[in-house]
C-alpha cells in the first residue's frame, strides 16, 4: 500500500501452472472500490521471470521488488527502479541492490521506514529456517527521495477537545487530492507522509464542522533530508458568530488580486454555502501593523472584496455575503516582541482572511 492510502501494489500470475509473477498497481476510486489491476510495464515485468513483493517508498516514486531476472547474485534479488511519470508504465532501468543486501540465497519482501535509513527484508542466507527477517542500513545511493512526516492532532476549535476526523491533503494550485487518512478517535492524533517539492493544503473533515485548512509549502524547502513537522488541525462548529480562518488564500505582497492557489480554498467556501443555503456571512481581511492605518484599511477592504467577488462569481447570491476590511484593528497576535523587535510569526497570523457566520 502506498503512503497516500490510494495506491496498492501487488504481485500475481495470470499464467496457468506457472509461478512466474508480475507486478501490478490498483488505485482507490472511492469507498472500497479499486480499479482493475494494471501491469507496471515491460521494463519491470520481464517474460519468463518471477517479479514479486513490490514496495513503493514513502516518496511515491522509488520501487523495490524481488526478482530472479538475469544479473542477480542468487535465486531472488532485491532490485530498485524509479517511476518516471504518472502512468505507472515508465520506469528507470532496474538496478540490482548488490551485496550485502543480496546474497547467493533468496531475498524478498523489502520494506523501509519512512526516514529511508534502514531496510527490512527476508533472506535465506544463513537462515535458521526457510528465511529470516533481517535489517540493514542503506547507503545514500540506495535510499528513496527524502520525505516530510507531518504529525498533529485534530481539535474542536471551540471546546479544544480532540476529534476523530477524516484527513485530506491536496496539491496547490491544482487542488489535486494527494492522500487521505483518519485521526485517532481517542486523542485526534494523526500522521501523514508528504514528498518534497509540492505546496499542500491540509485539513480535517467531520459532519457539522467547517475545517480550518493549513498550508504546508514544501516546494520552497531544500531537500535537506527526512524531516518531522508538527501541525495541529482545527474544526469549527457551524454556529452563528463562529469565525473561520482561510489559511490557503494568497495575495502578492501589497496586492489584492487572488493568486490561483487560493481557488481550492475558496471553492470549499462556495460548497459550504451551497450545502447550507440559509447561512449568511461576513468576509473580512486583516493586515499587520506595518504601513499607515488608512492604507491598511484600504488594502484589507480590497482583499475582502476580491474574495467576495470570486464567491459571487460561482453563483452565490449577493444577499448572503458582505465584505469588510479591518486593517490592523483586530490583531490575533502581537506584531512586536516584548523587547520591541519584530514578531514575524505574530505578523503572519495577523495577515489573514476569514469569514464569520452572521445568520443561520
N, C-alpha and C positions, 0 to 999 in steps of 0.2 A: 504494500500500500504506500502510495506517495504521501509526502508530508502535507499536501493540500487536502487530503481526505477525498479527493475526487478522481484519483488515478490508481488503478490496480494493475500490477504486472504479475504474470504467472507463466508457467510452462506446461505444455501438454503435447501429445502426439495425435495427429489425425490419420496416421497410417496403421492399418490393421497388422497385428503381430509384429509391431516394431517398438523398440524402446528409445528411438531417436526423437527427442522432444524438440520443439521450437518455442521461442519466446513470444508472448502476446501482451497487448495492453487493452484495457477496457476503461471507459470513462463513465462517471456517475452522471446520469441525465436528470435526476431529481427523485426525491423519496428513496425508494430501494431499487430503482430501475437503473441498470447498467447497460452500456452499449454492447453489441456483439464483439467478440474478440477480434483484434486487429494485429496482424503479424508485425514484428519490429523490422521486417525487411531482410533483403538478401545478404547485406553485409554482416548482420548479426546471426541470422539463421542460415547456416551452411547445409546443403544437401548431404544426407547420409552421416551427419554428426549429431551429437547429443548436446543441445543447449538447455541449461536448467538453472534453477534457483536464482532468478533475477532479483537485483536490489537496486533501487534508484535512490541516490543520496539526497540529503536534505536540500541541495541546491536545485533539485529537479532536473538536472542535466546529465550527471555522471552516473553511468550504468556499470554495475559489476555483475558478472554472471559466471557460471561454471560451464566448461565445455571440454570435450575430448578432441577438438579440432587440431589440425597439424600445427606444430610449433610449440607444443607444450612440453612440460618436464615429466609428466606422469600420466595416470589414467584420465583424470579430470583436473583441469587447472582453473584458477580464477583469472578472468580477463576484464579489462576496463575499456569503456568507449564513452564518447561524449555525444549527446544529442545536439544536432546542428540546427534544427528548426522545430516548428510545432506540429509537423506531420507525423512524427514518431517513426518515420521511414528512413531519414537521413542521419547517419552516424559517422563519427570518425572511425578510422581503421582500428579494430580492437587490438589492444596491447596486452600481452601476457604480463602478469604482475611479477613473474620471476621468483627466485628464491629470496628470502626464506619463506615467503607466503606459500609458494607452490613447491611440491616435493615430487619424488618418484611415485608417491601414492596417489590418493584421490582427495581433492579439496572441493568443497561446495558450501552453499548457504552462507555466503559472505554478507556481513552487515556491519554498520558503523554507528557510533554515537553521533549526535548532531554536530559536535565540535570537529569531527573528522580526524580525531587524534589516534584512536585505537580501532582496529578491526577485530571482529569476532567471526569465526568460521569453523566448519568441521574439517578434520583431516584424518586420513587413515594412517599417516606416517607415525609409526611407533605407538599406535593406539592400543589401549587396554582391551577394546572390543573392536567392532567394525570401524568406528570412527570416534574421535574425541572432539570436544569443543575446545578451541584454543583462542588466545588473544595475542595480537601483535601490534606494535607501534608502527605507524605508517611513515614513510619518507614523504617529503613535500611533493614530489612528482606523482605520488600515489594517491594524494588527497583530492577530494572534490573541491569545488569553489567554496569559500567561506560563506557562512550564513549568520543571520541575527536571530537570536531567541528572544521572543517577546513574552514576558510573564506579567501577570497582574491579577486583579480581582474585579468583578462586576458588582457595583453597588447601586442601591436606590438613592438617587441624588437628594431626595427629600429627607429620608429617615437614616441614611448612611448604613442601612442593613445590606448584607450580601444577597445577591440574586443569582439564580440559575437562569442562564440565557443562552440563546444561540449567538455565535460569533460569526461575523462576516468581515472579510478584508478584501478590498478592491484596489486595482491599479489605476492611478490617476495619470492623465486626464480622461482616459478612455472609459473608466468605470467598469472595467472587466473584473469579474469575480476571480480572485486569486486563491481562495480557500475558505473553509468553514470550520467550525468547531462548537464546543459547548462548554460553558463554565460549570464548575463543581456546584452541586445543589446545596452543599453544606456551607462553604465559605466563599463561593463565587470565583474561585481560583481558575485560571486558565494558563495555557502555554501554547504558543504558536511559533513556527519556524518560517522565516522570510529570507529569500535571497536578496543580496545587494542589488544596486542599480535600478531600483524602482521607487516610485513615490506612492505610498499606500494611504488609503483611508481605512481605519479600523473601527468597528462599532459592535455593540451588542444589540440583540433584538429580543423583546418579550412583549406579550399581549398587554395592551393598555398603558404602554410606556413609549416615549419617543427617545431615541438614542442620541446622546451627545457623542458624535464621532471624534476620533483623534487622528491627527496627521502624523505620519512617520515617513519622512523623506530620506530614503536610503540611497537615492541616486546622487546625493551630494556628499556622501561619505566615501572615503578611500577604502579599498578593500584591505583593511588592516588585520583581518583575521576574524575568528569566531568572537562574537560579542553578545552579551546579555543585556537587554533593556527592560526596565520595569515600567509598565504603563497601565494605570487603572482606568476602567471604563465606567461610565455613569448612565443610568436610565432615569429619565424624568417622568413622573406620573402625569397623565394628561388631565390637568385641572386648571381652572381659572387662576390667573396670577403666576403660574409657573413660567420660568424663564428657560429658554432652550438656546444654548450657545452653539453656533455653527462654526466649528473649527476648521472646516475644509472649504471656506470661502476665501478667495485670494484676489488681491489687487496689487498692481505695481506700486512702487514707492511714490507717495504723494499723488496717486491717480485714483479714479473711481470707476474705471471700466473693469468689468469682471474678466478674470482670466479663465481660460477654458476648463482648467481643473476644478473650477467651482461648480460646474454644471451638475456633476454627480450628486453633490450635497444638496443643491437647490431642487433637484428633481425629487429628492426624498421629501422635501417640504411640500412640493406640489402633490405628491402621492398622499401625504398625510392630510392635506386639506381636502383632497377628493374623498378620502376614507371617512373623514369627519366633516360633513357638509355644513354643519351648524356653527363650527368654530370660526371666530374672527380673531385676527392677530395684529399686533403692532410689530413691525420690522424695524429694528434700531441698529445704529452703528456707533462705535465709540473709538476715540483716539487716546494716545498717551498725552503727557503734558508738554511735549516738545511742540514749539510753534505758538503763534498768537491764538488767543481764545477764539476770536472771530473766525480765523482761518480754520481752526479745528472743527468748529461748529459747521461751517460750510462744507468742508471735506466729508465729515461724517454724514451730513444730510444727503450729499450727492451719492455716497456709497449705499446708504439705506435705500435711496430712491432707485438706484441701479438694480439692487436685489429685488425690490418690489416689482419693478417693470419686467424683469425676467419671469417672475412667478405669474404676473398677469398675462404675459405672452403665451403661457401654457394653458390658458382658458379659465383661470380662477377669477371670479367676479371681483370687480374693483371695490365693491361694498364690504368685502371681507378682510381687507388688508390696508393698513396705513403705514407710512414710513416716517421715521424721525431720527435726526442726528443729534446726539448728546455731547459731541466733542469730548472734552476731558472731564466732564462734570460728574461722571459716575464710575470712578475707578474701582476695580475689584482687588487691586494690589498696589503697593507703594511704587511710585515712579523713581524714588531715590532710596538708597540705603540709609541707615541710621547716621552714618558719618557724612552724609551729603553726596556721596558718589552715586553714579548712575546705577540703577537697578534694571539691567537688561531683561531679566526674566519677568519682573513685575510689569515693565512697559509692554512686553509682548502679550501678557494676559489682558492688559487694558485695551490693546488694539484688537477689537473684536466686533463680530456681527452676531446678533441674537434676535430671537422673537419671543414675545410674551402673549399668552392666551388672554384675550380681553373678554371673550364671550364664548360660551359653550352651550 
